Amino acid sequence: MHPRAPKLLEDIRNAADFVKTATQGVALEQFKQDRLLRQAVERNFEIIGEAVRRLEKDDPDTAARITDYRRIIAFRNVLIHGYDVIDPAIVWSAIADDLAPLLRDVQALLKRLG
C-alpha cells in the first residue's frame, strides 16, 4: 500500500462520517430547504471524491477495493464543475444509497492496515 493511502482513507472516512452525522434524522425536504447543510454535505462529498481520485493515482489497487470508486470521482467532478445544476435529490440519493457501502469499504481497508 502506498504511504499516502492511510491518510487518504482517513480523509474519506472522516468526510463520510460527517455527512452521515449531519444528515441523521433529516428528511429530503428539510435537506432541500437547508442551504448550509446542502453545501456542507456537497463539500464533504467533494473531499471524498478528491481523496478517492488521489488514491486511484497513488495506489490503484487500493482504490479498486472501494465499490464504484470511479463513480465517486465522477460525482466529485459534477459537484465541482457543475455546481449550478446540482439536484439536491441526487445528492440525497448518494447519502441514502452510497454512503454506507463506502464507509464499509474504507473501514475494512483501514482495518487491514492495523
Secondary structure, 3 states (H helix, E strand, C coil): CCCCHHHHHHHHHHHHHHHHHHHCCCCHHHHHHCHHHHHHHHHHHHHHHHHHHHHHHHCHHHHCCCCCHHHHHHHHHHHHHCHHHCCHHHHHHHHHHHHHHHHHHHHHHHHHHC
